[in-house]
């Protein structure tokens, strides 16, 4: 399993680096370097192990099929899946399959997703 530092490092890399609090960053700060004296705000979010595994599975396969029912009703998990594969809407909870925003996101990924709404 990954340590918290690994997750933080991945999150910073994915976000494009660090930006000082209060707006525009210098070019070096945009590249990930924070200069002394700059205020830095970091928000850490703890994700349940089940959700983390589900999101890893989705990143690899784009499928909700193998996930337990509570995860198929989790908006964040379902949105991640339909962004990878719109047809994953087929395996989402009934409530999310009826949600207009989820259907539109799924159709943007695959027009076949409309069949599962």
C-alpha positions in Angstrom: 0.0 0.0 0.0 1.0 3.6 -0.5 2.0 5.9 2.3 0.3 9.2 2.9 3.3 11.0 1.5 3.0 9.1 -1.8 -0.7 10.2 -2.1 0.2 13.8 -1.4 3.0 13.7 -3.9 0.6 12.2 -6.6 -2.1 14.8 -5.8 0.4 17.7 -6.1 1.7 16.4 -9.4 -1.8 15.9 -10.7 -2.8 19.4 -9.7 0.1 21.0 -11.5 2.1 22.0 -8.4 1.6 24.4 -5.5 0.3 27.9 -5.6 0.7 30.3 -2.8 -2.4 31.4 -0.9 -4.0 34.5 -2.3 -3.7 34.1 -6.0 -1.2 34.3 -8.7 2.0 32.4 -8.2 5.4 33.1 -9.6 6.6 30.8 -12.4 8.7 28.9 -10.0 5.8 28.3 -7.7 3.7 27.0 -10.6 6.4 24.4 -11.2 6.0 23.0 -7.7 8.6 25.1 -5.8 7.4 27.1 -2.9 9.6 30.0 -1.8 10.2 30.9 1.8 7.7 33.2 3.3 4.8 32.2 1.0 1.6 31.0 2.7 0.6 27.5 1.7 -2.8 25.9 2.3 -3.0 22.2 2.1 -6.2 20.2 2.4 -6.0 16.5 3.2 -8.9 14.2 2.5 -9.0 10.8 4.0 -10.7 8.2 1.8 -12.0 4.9 3.0 -9.9 1.9 2.0 -12.9 0.5 0.1 -13.5 3.6 -1.9 -9.7 4.0 -2.6 -9.6 0.4 -3.9 -12.8 1.0 -6.0 -11.2 4.2 -7.5 -8.0 2.3 -8.3 -10.1 -0.5 -9.9 -12.0 2.0 -12.0 -8.8 3.7 -13.2 -7.6 0.3 -14.4 -10.8 -1.0 -15.9 -13.5 1.7 -16.0 -16.1 -0.8 -14.8 -18.5 -0.8 -11.9 -19.5 -4.4 -12.5 -17.3 -6.0 -9.8 -18.1 -3.4 -7.1 -20.5 -3.9 -4.2 -23.8 -2.1 -4.3 -22.9 0.7 -1.8 -20.0 1.7 -4.1 -22.3 1.6 -7.1 -24.4 4.3 -5.3 -21.4 6.4 -4.5 -21.6 9.5 -6.7 -17.8 10.0 -6.8 -17.1 6.4 -7.7 -19.8 6.3 -10.4 -18.7 9.6 -11.9 -15.1 8.3 -12.1 -16.3 5.2 -13.8 -18.5 6.9 -16.4 -15.8 9.4 -17.3 -13.6 6.4 -18.3 -16.5 4.4 -19.8 -19.9 5.9 -20.2 -21.5 2.5 -20.5 -20.6 1.8 -16.8 -23.8 3.7 -16.1 -25.4 0.3 -16.7 -24.1 -0.9 -13.3 -24.7 2.3 -11.3 -27.5 2.5 -8.7 -31.0 3.1 -9.9 -31.0 6.6 -8.3 -27.8 7.6 -10.1 -29.0 6.1 -13.5 -32.0 8.4 -13.1 -29.9 11.5 -12.3 -29.8 13.9 -15.4 -26.2 15.1 -14.6 -24.9 11.5 -14.4 -26.6 10.5 -17.6 -25.2 13.6 -19.5 -21.7 12.8 -18.2 -22.0 9.2 -19.3 -23.4 10.1 -22.7 -20.5 12.5 -23.2 -18.2 9.5 -22.8 -20.3 7.0 -24.8 -23.6 7.6 -26.6 -24.5 4.0 -25.8 -24.9 5.0 -22.1 -28.3 6.5 -23.0 -29.6 2.9 -23.2 -28.9 2.4 -19.5 -30.5 5.6 -18.2 
